[in-house]
Amino acid sequence: MLLNIGGHGLGDCLLSLQISQLLTVQGVEHKNLISTRQEIYDVLRYVFGNKFELYKIDESVSEDNAIENNFQILSDLKYEYNADNVCYNVPDLLFTNPLSLELNKYNLSPQVIKKTRVLSDEYFEKDKIVYCGLATNTNGYLYHDIGNLLSSLCDKLSDYTIYFPYVTHWVRDIKYDDNILKINKPNLWIDENPNFNNSMDILKKSVYGVFTCNGPSHVAYHMNIPRLILDPQFHRVVWMSRWKEDYEECIDISTDYNSVSELIYSNVTVPQTTMIDRKIILNMIQSQNKNWHSLFYFKY
């Protein structure tokens, strides 16, 4: 039996679930062990627990990737779970560590694994909600103009609810522009410090999501929710390969809010535009060709 171990943050742990999905299809016996903080594990269990059996192990196993060079940890885990093999999966090591999955043995590749959507067969009833998952405490990952972006989306998509989880602490404090809470728009829902699981329930109902590269952005991918990623690592090859399930959904995080809101408006109201690289649509928007939407309509 194989121990399939994931660790670190929410986005990191999802890699092991993608692998589990593919191993299950092949009938490979395995157990999914998760080495992370309790609050991360609780979210994983809540969102993915109906599909995967997850076993929490001490977060020290993945801290500084300790498992890589610690024979005793490996030995203890194999003994406890009666296993004969181990793979350890986190995006920052991207299948190159000594404990990475034997890809050829299972006829897999990094591309196939990263593109796998583990909730693709789930049905979620939808409401007219655009989920703005812009909370992050990672340096350089906070969008520079959240308030104006939210206001613009409210105006452009007046019959949609623009949902913004206003999270002020996640591991560390998150600092926003104070003016965000002063926005007065009837279709803006600022959810102050929501329960994470409740916020995930709202994500399930959403028809679209805009994110920086954070945990909810990765969850949205697995829920088949069209996304726009305001990418803080735009065009950095290492991050593109390790963290982006679909780089076509990414644009530079420095993009001005008017262009971002117009891109989201186009994706939501002209669904064909979600089938094209967001950067191409952004170029059309910025070209000042006011009739570019007409390219997507056909005459019969």
N, C-alpha and C positions, 0 to 999 in steps of 0.2 A: 504494500500500500504506500501511496505517495502523500507526504505532508506538503500541502500547498500554502506557503506562508506569505502573508502580506503585512506591511507595517507602515509606520509614520502617520501621515494625515489622511483625510477623507479621500482626496483624489488619488493618493498613492495606493491605498488599499484596494481601490477599484480594479487595479491591474490584476490582482490575484483572482478577482471574481470573473474577469474576462477569461482568464486561463481556465478557471473552474468550469465555466460554461462550455468551453471547447473540449475539455477532458471528459465532461459528462456525456457529450454527444458521442465520443469515442468509447464510452463505457469503461473509462479508466477509474479504478477505485482510488479515492483520495479524500482527505479531510482538509477543510479550509481553516487555518489558524490565523488569527488577527492579532498583531502586536501593536497596540495603540492605546491612547488615553481612553478612559471610560466613556467620555462624551462623544468621541468619534465612533466607538464601537456601538453605542446606543443608537446613533443615527443609522449606521450600516444595518443593524438588526431591524430597525423600524422600516427602512425603505426596501431592503433586499432580503429580509429574513424569511419571507414566504417562499423564496426560490432557492436560497442557499442555507445550508446548516453551517453556522459560524461558531468557532470556538475561540474565546478570548484567551490570550496568553500574555504574560507580563510584557509591558512596553520596553523593558530593558533589552529584550531579545533583538529589537530592531534599532535601538538607540545607537547612533554612530555605526549602524550596521554590524553590531557586535557578533551576530551569528556567523558571519563570514569566516572568522578566524578562531572561533571558540568551539573546540571539539566537545567540551563537556556539555554545552548547551545542545548541540546536535544529538549527542548520545542520550541525554535526558529526555529530549522530545521524542526521539525514536522509541525509546523504552516505554514512555508514558502512553503513547498512542499506538504501540505495536506496529510501527512502520519500518520499511526497509529503505526508503528513499525520501529525500527532501528537496524542494525547490523554494527559493526565496526571491520574491518579486517586488521591486520598487522601481518607479520610473527613472530615478536618477542613476541607477545602475544598468538599466535597459538591457537585460539579457546577457550582460557581459561578465557578471560576477561568477565566482567558482561554483555557486549554488544555483545558477540560473537554470531554467527549464531546458531540458534536452529537446530542442526544437525539432530536429530531424527524426527523433524517435517517435514523435507524435504528428509528424507531417504538418508542422506549423511554422509560421514566420512572424517576426515582429509586426509586420503590416497587418496580417490577418488578426492577430491578437488585439492590437490597438483599435482596429475598426469594429470590433465586435460590440454589439449593443446588448447588454444582458437582460434588458426589460423589453426587448422589441416585440415580444409576443403578449405583452400585457395591455389591457385596455384601460384608459383613464378618461372619464367623462370630462369634457372641456367646457370652460366658460371663457368669456371675452376678457382675458387677463393677459397683460404683458408683464412678465416678471423681471424686475430690475435688480438682479443679484450683484450689486456693486460693492457690498461690504467686504473689506479685507484689512488685515493689519500687516500685510507684507509690504515692506518698504518699496515704493515705486509702483505699487499695483493699484493704488486708489485713483479713480478717474478724477481729473482736475476740475470738472465743471458739472457735478452731479445735479445741482439745483436747477440750472438752466436746461439740462437734458430732460429732467423730469417734467418741467413746465412745458417744454416744447412738445414732448410726447403727449401730454394731456391735451394740448391744443390740436395736434394733428390727428390724434386717435380719440376723439371726444366720446365715442360710444364704447370705448374700452376702459377697463379699470387698469390704471398704471400702479402696480404694486411694488413698493420699495421696503424691504426689511431693514429697518434702521437699527443695525446691530452696533452697539457702542463698545462691546468687549467680547473678544474671542481670542483666548490665550493672552493677548495684550489689549490695551485700550485702542479704540479706533477714533481718529479725529476727523470730523467733517466740518464743512462750512456751516456756521450757525444759521444761515439764512434758509437752509433746507426745511427746517421745521416751520418756517413762516410762509411757505408756499400755500396759497389758497386756491385750489382747483377742485371742483366737485368730483372729478373722477380719479383723484390721486389718493392712494391708500398708503400712508406712511405707518408701517407696523413697528412700533418702538419695542426693541428687544423681544421679538417673538420667541416662543418656544420653537426650537429648531424643527422638531417633528411637525408642528403645525404649519410652519413655513414650507416644509417639503410637501405637505398636502396641497397647499396653494400652488406650488410648482407643478404638481401633477395635473392640475386643472388648467394650466396656462397654455396659450396657443403659441407663445413666443417668449424668448428670454434674452436679455442682454446682460453680459457679465464681464468682469475681468477674469483672469485665469484663477478661479477659486473652486472650492469643493462643490458648491451648487452648480457651477458650470459643467462639471464632469457628470454629475447626477442627471442634469438635463439632457445630456447626450444620450444616456442610457434610456431615458424616458421618451426618446424620439421627438424631443421638442426642438424646433428650429431655433438656432442661436445666432447671436452676434457676440464675438469675443473681442473686447477692447484689450488688445494684447500688449502687456508690458514688456514682452520679450520678442517683439515683432522682428521678423527676418533673422533671428538668432538661431542658427541651424541646430545647435544642441537642444535648445528648448523645443523647437519645432518637432524634432524627432522623438523626444522623450515624453512630452506633455500634451501635444495636440492630437486629439482623435481625428479631427477634420480641420486642417489648416485653411480650407476654403472659407470657413466661418470667421476668420480672424482679420482684423484691421488694426492699425497702429493706435495705441491708447492715447496718443497726442491729437488724434483727429478732433476737429472742432464739433461742438454739440449740435450745430445746425445740420451738418453733414451726417452725423450719427443718427439724429432723429429722422431725417429724410430717408436714410437707408432702412431704418426699422419700419417706417411707414410703408415703404415700397415692399419690403418683405411680407408685411402683414396683409396689405391690401391687394397686392399682385403676387399671388403665391408662386408663380413661375420664377420669380426672381430669387427664391430660396434655392433653386436648383443650379445657380450660377455662383461662382466665386464672389464673395462679398466685395472683394477689392475691385472687381470689374464693375459691379453695380455702383460702387463708390465713385469710380472714375466717370461713369455716365452722369451721376448726380453733379459732380464738380465740373463737368464740361459745359454747363449752362445750357444744354439742349433741353428745353422745357418739354419737348414731345417724346422723350426717349421711352416712356412707358408704352407708347404705341407699337414699339418693336415686338411686344409680347402678345399682341392681339392678332387674330387671324380672321380673314374674310371668307365666308362660305357662299 
